[in-house]
Amino acid sequence: MLQGWKCALWVLLVMLVVSLIPPVTVGGVKLRRANIFADLYRFEERNAEAMSEEPLFDEADFDVDFEAVSQQVEAVQQQLAQADTLRHEVPTEYRWAIEEQQIARSEINMNPARYSSRLTPIEDFSEEGLIATFCDTLIEADRPIRIAVLGDSFVEGDILTADLRERLQTAFGGRGTGFAPMASPLTGFRRSIKTQSKGWTSHNIMQHKSVPAPYNEQFFVSGWVCRPTDGASTRWEETTFRKQLDSCSTARILFRSPRTSRIQLIVNDSLTRDFTVEGADKVRQAVIEAKHIRSLELKVLEGASEWVGYGAIFGEKGVVVDNYSVRSNNGQAIFRTNPAINAEINALWSYDLVILQYGLNIMQAGVHKYTSYGQQIEKVITYCRQCFPSAAILVMGVSDRAIKNENGVETMDAIPYMIDCQRTAARNQGAAFWSTFDAMQAEGGMTEFVAKGWAGKDYTHINYGGGRRVAWALFDAMNHEAGKAVERRKRRLEAAKPVFDSLEQMQHLLEPLEMGHPTLTIEQNQLSEQ
């Protein structure tokens, strides 16, 4: 009996000593502290990582000559301005109107009800109130309202954006899945549209060094360039994965054809039309209009040499949300895009709002300084403004993330520091900010997301279930701002009402005069005599 107690005491003593050994790295693998007394005592790790910023990324990836970017964008704008004065200008648009389109935007009836348990508001740091301006457009514009979401694997496969699109289109009108790439190994993960591609070689911007010239200079913010062979084809088919996706009235295909080529378009697997595309070194679009576009197929029949395909955008009047996710991207990939191509596409499809969702790939446990990364995010905002000058910019703060340690599963300690750097970047650049972390915490945080099956067991990536909850929270924030826009509009109309009433009364008095009404004529004569 005594020997048993001695053994137990020795085991406890050994475990106590082991618990005092700090985390170490062996062969590149970080070993956690073995603390069996975690419920009684927690160690505060004070290491070099917590005190100074690690080289979390290669700052050379964020090198950009903004003067050169500005010159390229201005050159595109000058070419567009001069296009009408040129005797022979190569067309940038090939339009196919299958039926007369009279798609009217439905009346917007604001619903103040929220989908999330607590409102996470948008913080607008712009002096001009750009989010307010965007919301004015959202409720008033009789055209497509275009939103681009630039992010990493957190929104890959249309996670989060599918549900944000559904809520916005339900509330403010619109149909269609937005942007879908021409060809990509990742299209199978996306449920909001079916894509079948044949005869394409696709290149990702994150592997830009292996992309053959001149294609490595042709990237758009979508992150993909696709090279066809003669006969290559892509077929997109709308789905019922979310509301408003089964069909739309307008689709546009974005491409470049430096040499003369011939393409074929097939709508709903029944209607076919061929186009000869005159060669030119600029982005073009084929625009298809029909009452219901359920599927669209493109075939590159001839002239595939140097041809570049970007993708198709499906939408109509109301909200269109384009998902531009690039796996492993921390924001630096945007500087590998061609600003002239971004500007050309923006001229064809001008954005009203650009949402930036980055930072998840940068955070590391124990790292509490992200000053350098915040400065790079400021560069990303500046770059977006140059390429998409009409768009408001919204920075999404980093999402919740948990890690396993000797204390169990805990929220990563780096999160508040990353959020602070992102909020500061938005403030310094006069952009807007929205806290994804706060929205997730309102629903219990990442541990609750994993427990409910809304996120993977890596405690990092949400799935469609988690994306829906985050999207609902972001929609609530945007809907809240739209409600303010509705009130502003009501006040403008009420202020203008006396003026309109006076004009109407004046018109009522003048109508008999114009018709030679005798009574009014006598009254006017009497007034003149007096």
Order of alpha helices (4+ residues) and beta strands (2+ residues): alpha-beta-beta-alpha-alpha-beta-beta-alpha-beta-alpha-beta-beta-beta-beta-beta-beta-beta-beta-beta-beta-alpha-beta-alpha-beta-beta-beta-alpha-beta-alpha-alpha-alpha-alpha
